[in-house]
Amino acid sequence: MTVGALGVALTAVACGVAALLLQPWARSLAGTDSRWLRRRVTTPLAAVGGAGAAVLASSRPELVVFALLAVGAALLVVVDLAVLRLPDAVVAPMYLVLGVGLASSALLTGGWGDLARAALSAGLLVLVYLALALAAPSNLGLGDVKLSGVVGGFLGWLGWSELVLGGLAAFAVSAVVALVLLLLRRATRDSAFPFGPCMVLGAVAGAAWGPVVLPAFA
């Protein structure tokens, strides 16, 4: 399935509108009126994610799954920036969307191998994040561990190269952001940083450039 320019635009608009409608809910989950939530950052983030979902999807089930994940990711990014938390109320439905959607896609296309790889990738990334969270709880929280399963399942469905690059890119983005904030004196070495946005950016990088950067894993 190839989505044309109109389909990309419509998906972007639909995701942006969905995020706009869900913003009051995100504000209630955060329990704060942070500037991140007042500025309605979720709308453009979801719109961009929706456009990317339309470009990336190769079937209608994939399009629905990727678009819904884009909306969920936009909400999580903003809430994490506001209160350093990834609410279960957003993460849990993303697991349902991912599982049901990818299973439906596998049923229609026969991509059972892709589904198995997605499940294995989700489990592997959760184990990695859990080990890191236990080793350094000040750097990673349980919310990050829970979200890693969604990220792993999404990237694993696309391929091993996407998973490897996306997983590594999250930590690279985090390191760059921390360094920039330290250099600008906007943070100290003891400051807490939201890792959810880094995970989302890493997933985007993995999905977009995995096979190009890491062809050996493709």
Secondary structure, 3 states (H helix, E strand, C coil): CCCCHHHHHHHHHHHHHHHHHHHHHHHHHHCCCCHHHHCCCHHHHHHHHHHHHHHHCCCHHHHHHHHHHHHHHHHHHHHHHHHCCCCHHHHHHHHHHHHHHHHHHHHHHCCHHHHHHHHHHHHHHHHHHHHHHHHCCCCCCHHHHHHHHHHHHHHHHHCHHHHHHHHHHHHHHHHHHHHHHHHCCCCCCCCCCCCHHHHHHHHHHHHHHHHHHCHHHC
